[in-house]
């Protein structure tokens, strides 16, 4: 029994479909990280804190909500990635804050090397379900930070806990939230710093 070959036009069509699927998979692979980051920032998934403004906080304060003013403990955690020649720590490890009130934490970073070093901080909140309510107004983590040799800087974080946390059954027993940062070196022009 002889096998028949598909017409050339059908082979080209099949090859084009396979090429299109491969290209779509490649685009999805490259696009998945930014899409996932946007999803986490929008929903607080995985302990991703929200970004807000002073105007957002004023709007929240204008709405009298029962339970606003409830106190929570905020624990600050600091880390540096391997190879990052910085000391990095919070000025205070734990603060007691009121829900719905603007707060400020200070972190201290020091470049322990003999050359300029640029770093960028990644961050998250635990427990994960609290990330949707931990809102940062201003943070050093939004931009790269360059420290000169031996330089020490104080870096503020302005934040608040959204009162909506009080209506979330997943957060009803939360008494402490941890905000954790890790600084990573940023390569510039193929060289550190």
Order of alpha helices (4+ residues) and beta strands (2+ residues): alpha-beta-alpha-beta-beta-beta-beta-beta-beta-beta-beta-beta-beta-beta
